[in-house]
């Protein structure tokens, strides 16, 4: 069994953009430490950025992952990650583990430890991964992860340095990020690998929230099976990865990846409420998404041009509300909707230190999600994430310092459904107890610098 078998998952599909100095010598990024297991290694990174948004008003930046109003027009610590790992070895009965802990604003948005909230709803501490890894001597070796692990679908990773661009795509934004469960991986041949798993829930909360009540109240269930489902109702996932053989010439090493995840996504009820005049009791805000299914396909292709790779990804998410919430006067809230995102990638390694990366993408979603995100939206306003978005991102990466990834990136997001979605101040009261949007633009621009030190 080759311990360096090609990876099933994000790194097998994406245009990974690690600096050459990080890839050249594994000892730079993996430092042995004295523990009970001598092969345990320490690694991690510090991720920082600077954002400049032309124009005024940052109340409604484009709603892709990790892009918050507080990050605009300033200097940011995005995340700090510390990882300990004992990888599987060549043995047929091999065991290991991996633990990754994140700190900072991105960790708060990852949301794996909501119970440690400081009152704002999120904790700036997250368990990104924490699993034991074992191999059973079946055929080529059947590997298992048991614990908390990254999702099996997606072109991009939670770790920014593993992505071709600094900012995340809309595809990443609508995908799950983390699961608690068991995942099995098996390489049928050097060209075909499969994986399958079962997790508590679709959502990221480690182990679930413990909420399992039949009452319609303000609790949000991020748990495993809930009251209206059997104990066996979990989240199920599967994927297949194909790698091009040497016989295909310049396409050798190109990858095609497809996966599906279905399960309870933990938003059958919600803690937020629609604002009402003081004389009217508040009513529960409708939330669409008790059961969620994600389909994903992605590919990365080598080309005849030295240093040039191209890629593509497609995400489709169907969300169905399995529990009808209250009638809000707009008809019974118990419906389904969809979200999808398509992206095209290109990456060119111009020199040993200089690389160029581009991404074009299109996102669309059902109108019901626009109204749920901003319930008083009109034909001209949909703050944050309208029903259609075009986005283009260009990234210049130059690895001047050892172990340091440095990027300069420009991004343009366009609200393509005619609504104003960006800029403006934070929501304000209209005087009637309802919040109104001051989004003033259909286009948003971002110029960002990203510096990540990996150890």
N, C-alpha and C positions, 0 to 999 in steps of 0.2 A: 504494500500500500504506500503510495507516494504522499508523504505528509504535506508536500507543497501542491496538492491537487488544486485545480482552479476553483475559485470561490463561487458558490451559488449565492447570489444576492446582489446588493447594490454595486459593489466594486466590479462585478463581472459585466455590468451593463453600462455604467456611466463612463464619461470621459474624465477619468481621474487625473487631477492636475497637480499632484505633489511635486515639489521642487526636485530637481535631479539629485541634489545633495542629500535629500531624505531617502531617495530610492536606491542610491548607489551602495550604501553600506547599512545593513540592518542594525548594526551595533549602535548607530547614532540614535535610532529611535526606540530601541529596546534595551534598557539598562538592567542587568541582573542585580538583584538585591538579596541580602542575607535573610532568608526566611526558613521555615521548616521544610519547604520545598525549594531546593537550590535553583530550579529552572524557572522560578517565578520572575517575571519581568515587569518593570515599571515604565509607563509611557503616559503621554498626555499632551495638552496644548493650552495656550492662552490666546484667545481670539478677541481682537479689538477692531474698531472701525471708526471712521469719520464720515458723517453725512452732510451734504449740502443740498438743500431743496430750493431751487429758484422760485421766487415769488413769496407771498406771505400767507400765513395760515397753515398749520399742520394738524388740524383737528381730524382730517380724514385722509390719511395716506393710503395708497393702494393696499388692499387687505391680503397680501401674500404673507406667508409664514414669517414670524419674527420681526415684522415691520410695524412698529408701534409709533404713535405720535411722539413719545418721549425720546426716540432715537434720532429724530430729524433735527437738522441744523445744529449739530454738536458732536461731541466726542463720546464714544461708547465702549464699555466693556461688554462684549456679547456673551462670552462663556469661558469658563475654566474647566478643563476635564482632567481627571486623574484616573488612570486605569492600571489595574493589576491583573496579570494573566499567566496561567500555566497552560501553554498550548498542548494539544494532543501530540503524541510522539508516534514513532513508527510501529509501535506494538499493536498486536491484534486486540488485546484488552488494554486500551489506553484510557486514561481519565485526566481531566483538567478542569479549569474554571476560568471565568473572566468576570471582572467587576469594573464598571465604569461609572464614576460619580461626576455629575456636572454641577457647577455653581454659576450664579449670575442671572441676568434677565432672560436669556434664552432658556435656562433651566426652569424658570418660573412658567414660561409659556409651554414648555414640554408637558408639565402637569402630571408627573408620575407620582408625586407625593402631596396630594391636596390636603391631607390631614395635618401637614406641617405648616399650613397657611398662617401668615402673620395677620390675617384679618382682611387682606386685600383680595383674597381668593386664590392666591398662589404662593408657593414657597420658592425662594431663589436657590433651592437645592433639589436635585433630581437624581434618581437612579436611572441612568440611561440603559445599562445592561447589568445583569447580575445572574449568571447561570453556571451550573455545572455541566461539563461536556464529557460525554463518554462514547466509546466506540465498541460495538459488538462485532465479532469476527464472522460476519455474514457476507459472503461473496467478496466484493471489493472493500467492504467495511461500511457498516451502517452507523452513522454518527447521530447522537441525540444531544439536544440542548434542553435543559430543564430549569426553568426559572424565568427571569425577565430578559427578553431579547428584542432586537430591532425587528421591525416589520419585514416581511419577505418580498414586498413589492416596491417598485419605485426606481426612478432613474437617478435620484439625488439622495443624499444622506443628511441626517441631522448634523453631522460633523461637516462644517462648511469647507474645510480644507480638502475634503474628498470630492468636492464638486467642481465642475469647470467654471462656475460663476460664483460670486459672493452672495448675491441675493437668491432666494429660493424661487422656484417656479410655482405656478398655480397647480401643477400636477402634484408636487410635494405637499402643497397646502391642503389638498382635499384627501390625501392618503392617511391611513393610520400611521403611527410612529413606533409604538412600543406595545408588546403583549406580555402577559404572564401566563405561561403554559409549558407545553412540550413541543419541540420541533425536531423532526427526523429528516436527515439529508443522506442521499445515496447517489453515487455516480454509477450509472449503468455502464458507461464506457468513458473514454477520454473526451468524447464529444457530447454526451448526454448526461445531464444530472437532474434529479427530481427532489422535491422536498414536500413535506406535508406536516401539519400540526394542528393542535387544539389549544385554545386559550380561554381564559375566564370570560373576557369581553373584548369588544372591538376597541374600547377606549384605552388610554395610556395608564390609568391609575393602577399602581402595583397592587395586585391581589383583589381589587375591587373595594367598594366603599363599605360593604356590610349592610347596606340598605336593602330590605326585602319586604316592603310593606304594601298591602293592597290599597291603602288610602291615597287619594289624590291630594298631595300636599306640596310643600316647597322643597322637598328633598330631591336631589338629582342622583339617580342610581348609576354608578359606574361599576356596578357589581357584575357578577357572573349571572346565573339564572335568576330571574326575578319572579315575583309572586304569580304572574299569569303564565309562567312557563314551567316546564318540568326541570328537575335538577340537571338533566342531561343537555339542556339547552345551553350551548356554549358558542364560541366563535371558532369556525373551521377554516383552514387555509391550505392551499396547495400551489405548487409552481413547477415549471419545467424550464431548463436552460439548455441551449444548444450552442456549441462552439464549432466554428468552421475548421476543418482539417487542413493539413499542408497541401493536399491535392487541389485546393481551390486557389492556389497561388497567393496573390497579394491579399486576398480575403482571409488568409489563415489567422486564427485568433479572434476573428469577428464573432460577436455574440448576439443571440436572439433569446429573449426572456419573456415568459408570460406567467401570470399568476392571478389567483382569485381569493378573496377573503369574504366570508359571510358571517354575520353574528350581531348580537345585541351591542349597540354602540353607546349605551348609557345616558341617553337624553330623553327618556320617556316623560319626565317632569322636570321642572326647572325652579331655581330659586329666585329668578327675576319676575317682576310683575309689570303689567301695563299700567302706566300712570293714569290716574283718574282725578276728577275734581274732588275736593275734600269731602263733599257730601256723599260720594259714591265709594263703597268699599273697593279696594283694588282687586283685580281678578288675575288668575294665573295666565302668564304669557304662553301662547302656543309654541310648541317645539316640535319640529318635524324630524323624526329620526330614531324610532325605537329599534328598528332592524335595518342594517346597512350591508350592502354588497358592493365590493370594489372589484372591477376587472382592470387588469393592467397588461400592456405589452410594450416592450422596449427593445431597441437594437442599437449596437455600436458597430460600425463598419470601418475596417481599414481601407485605404484607397491606394492607387498606384503612385500618388504624390507622397514623397517621403515626408513624414511628420504630420500629415493631414489625416484626421479621423472625422467621420460624421456620425450623427446619432439621431434617433427619433424615439418619442414615447407617446403613449396614449393612455389616459385614465378615464374610466367611466364609473360613476358612483350612482347607485340607486338607493334611495332612502325611503322606507315605508314606515308610517306610524301605526303600530299594532294596537295602540290603546287610544281611544278617542278621548280628547280633552274637552273642556267645557265649550259650549256654544258661545261665541263672543259677539253674536249679532251679524257675523259675516258668513254664517253657515257653519255646520259642524266641522271642527278641526280634526281631521283624521284622514289624511291624504298622503300621497307619495310624491316624490320629485326626483330630479336627477341633477348631477353636475358632471361636466367632462372637461378635460384639458388635453390639448395636443401641443407638442413642442418639437422643434427641430434644432439640433445642436451641430456645431462645427468647432473643431479644435485644431490649431496648427502650432507645432513646435518649431519656431523659426530658428532658434539657436539653442545651445545647451541651457541658457538661462532665460531666454525670452519665449513666451508663448502667447497666443492670441485665441480668444474663445468668444463664440457668439451663440445666442439663443433667440429664437423667435417662437412665440406661443399664442394660442387662442384658447380662451376659457369661456364657457357658457353654463348657465344654470337655469332651472325652472323659476318662473316668476314668484312662486310661493316662497322661495328662499330669500328673495329680495325683500319681500314684505315681512318675513320673519326677522331678518337682520335689522330692518328699519321699518317697523310696523305701520308708520304713518307716511310711507313713501308715496310719491305721486308720479305722474307720468314724466316729470322732469327731474326728480330727485331720488337717488338711491345711494346713500352715503356708504362708502367703503368698498362694496363689491357688487356692481351692477350685474345685469343678466348676461352681458357680453363684454369681453375685454380682449383687446390686442395688446401684446407687450413685446418689446425688443430689448435685448440686453447685450452689451459689448464689454469685454473684459480684457485688459492688458495685464499680464503677469510677468514680473521680472524678479528673478531670484538672486538678489544682490548679496544678501547675508546668509551665512551658513545656518541651516535648520530653520530659516525664516521664509514664509510664504508672503509675498507682497503683491497686492493687486490694486489696480485703478479701474473703476467700473462706471459705466453710464447706462441708465435704464430709463425707458419711456413706457408708460402705461396709458392706454387710451380706452375710455368708456365708450363702447361701440353701440350702445342701445339708445343713445340720445339723451341719457340722464347726466346731470351733474353729479359727480361722485367723489371728487377730490378737493383738497385744500379746505379753507374755511376754519373757523374756531370750533372748539368742542361744542356739542349740543347745548342748547339753552332752552329755558322754559318759554313757552308761547304766552304764558299768563293764564291759560286754561288748565294747567296741570299736565299738559302734553308737551313732549319734547319735539323740537323742530330742527331740521338740518340746515346748516349754512354752507354746505358744500357748494363751491362756486366754479369748479372747472371740470372739463371732460378729459383733460390731459394732465399727467403728473410726470415730473422729471426728477431724477435722482443722480447725483454724482457722489460716489463713495470711494473711499480708500479703505483697504482691509489689510491688516498685518496680523499674522498668526505665527507664533513660535511653537514649534513642536519639539518635545523632548522624549 
